[in-house]
Amino acid sequence: MALARLSDVLWKERHLLELLLFKLEEEQLVLTSGRTRWLGHATREVETVLEQIRDAELGRSVEADEVAALLGMEPGASLLEISQHAPPPWDELLRAHRDAFVTLTAEIGQLADGNRELLAMSHRATQETLMTMQDTVQTYDVQGMASTPHDRSAQLLDRSF
């Protein structure tokens, strides 16, 4: 019974990891499309799934410790260690869960890194745009006197940044 509960929790966590992967891909599509209007929504959806995964991890930890105790192992045993001590067919099923977690985690890591890079590039582009406007903004010189820009041409700023 404990092995079945652990497997159920692992299935739920796998589904949540797949959902996280989908949400990260969705966020990447928003970033690459330049439609930053929806970026806040996409990011909140990623954060919501991450919270659900944290809750599922806690449940998995409790169930895994119970199974480890039943198998004569110390609490905190890894899923691989539990699978090596579990009777058939649970050994193969637990190993398959572990392999899926490794694959999903690698994919999520790559996608999250890509999204961070896209965000950094967008931030740099925004900073560069704002710096080009600096010459047209009235500032103070080293004596504290208001300096006037040489060229008072109008500038257009895209507020979607």
ZAMARGU-4260 file (C-alpha; in steps of 0.2 Angstrom, whole numbers, plus 5000, padded with zeros to 4 digits):
<rodrens>
0) 5000/5000/5000 | 5014/5012/5004 | 5023/5009/4987 | 5006/5013/4978 | 5004/5029/4988
5) 5022/5034/4984 | 5019/5030/4965 | 5003/5040/4965 | 5013/5055/4973 | 5027/5053/4960
10) 5014/5053/4945 | 5007/5069/4952 | 5024/5077/4953 | 5029/5071/4936 | 5013/5079/4929
15) 5017/5095/4938 | 5035/5095/4931 | 5027/5093/4913 | 5016/5107/4917 | 5030/5118/4922
20) 5040/5114/4906 | 5024/5119/4896 | 5023/5135/4906 | 5041/5139/4903 | 5039/5136/4885
25) 5024/5147/4885 | 5034/5161/4894 | 5048/5159/4881 | 5035/5161/4867 | 5029/5177/4875
30) 5047/5183/4877 | 5052/5179/4859 | 5036/5187/4851 | 5040/5203/4859 | 5022/5204/4867
35) 5028/5208/4884 | 5010/5213/4889 | 5007/5195/4894 | 5024/5192/4902 | 5018/5195/4920
40) 5004/5183/4917 | 5016/5169/4910 | 5028/5172/4925 | 5014/5171/4938 | 5008/5154/4930
45) 5026/5148/4932 | 5027/5153/4950 | 5010/5145/4953 | 5016/5128/4946 | 5032/5130/4956
50) 5022/5132/4972 | 5012/5116/4968 | 5028/5107/4965 | 5035/5112/4982 | 5020/5105/4990
55) 5021/5089/4980 | 5039/5087/4985 | 5035/5088/5003 | 5022/5074/5000 | 5034/5063/4991
60) 5047/5065/5005 | 5034/5059/5018 | 5029/5044/5007 | 5047/5040/5002 | 5052/5040/5020
65) 5038/5028/5024 | 5043/5016/5010 | 5061/5017/5015 | 5057/5012/5033 | 5046/4997/5027
70) 5061/4992/5016 | 5073/4993/5031 | 5082/5009/5025 | 5086/5025/5033 | 5074/5040/5030
75) 5080/5052/5016 | 5085/5038/5005 | 5085/5043/4986 | 5072/5037/4974 | 5086/5027/4966
80) 5091/5018/4982 | 5072/5014/4986 | 5070/5007/4968 | 5085/4996/4971 | 5077/4989/4987
85) 5059/4988/4981 | 5051/4972/4976 | 5046/4969/4958 | 5036/4977/4949 | 5039/4992/4960
90) 5058/4992/4957 | 5056/4996/4938 | 5041/5008/4941 | 5051/5018/4953 | 5067/5018/4942
95) 5056/5024/4927 | 5049/5038/4938 | 5067/5043/4943 | 5073/5043/4925 | 5058/5054/4920
100) 5062/5066/4934 | 5080/5067/4928 | 5075/5070/4910 | 5062/5083/4914 | 5073/5092/4926
105) 5087/5094/4913 | 5074/5101/4900 | 5067/5113/4913 | 5084/5119/4918 | 5089/5122/4899
110) 5072/5131/4896 | 5074/5142/4912 | 5091/5147/4907 | 5086/5152/4890 | 5072/5162/4897
115) 5084/5171/4909 | 5095/5175/4894 | 5080/5182/4884 | 5075/5193/4899 | 5093/5199/4901
120) 5094/5203/4882 | 5078/5212/4883 | 5084/5222/4899 | 5100/5227/4890 | 5091/5233/4874
125) 5080/5243/4885 | 5095/5251/4895 | 5103/5255/4878 | 5088/5263/4872 | 5086/5274/4887
130) 5105/5278/4886 | 5102/5285/4869 | 5089/5297/4875 | 5101/5304/4889 | 5108/5317/4878
135) 5091/5325/4876 | 5086/5326/4894 | 5090/5341/4904 | 5103/5337/4917 | 5115/5346/4929
140) 5134/5349/4925 | 5148/5347/4937 | 5145/5365/4945 | 5127/5361/4949 | 5120/5372/4935
145) 5106/5366/4923 | 5114/5361/4907 | 5103/5361/4891 | 5105/5348/4878 | 5112/5354/4861
150) 5098/5345/4851 | 5080/5346/4858 | 5072/5334/4846 | 5057/5324/4851 | 5060/5306/4856
155) 5048/5292/4855 | 5049/5279/4869 | 5040/5262/4867 | 5032/5260/4884 | 5030/5241/4882
160) 5048/5238/4888
</rodrens>
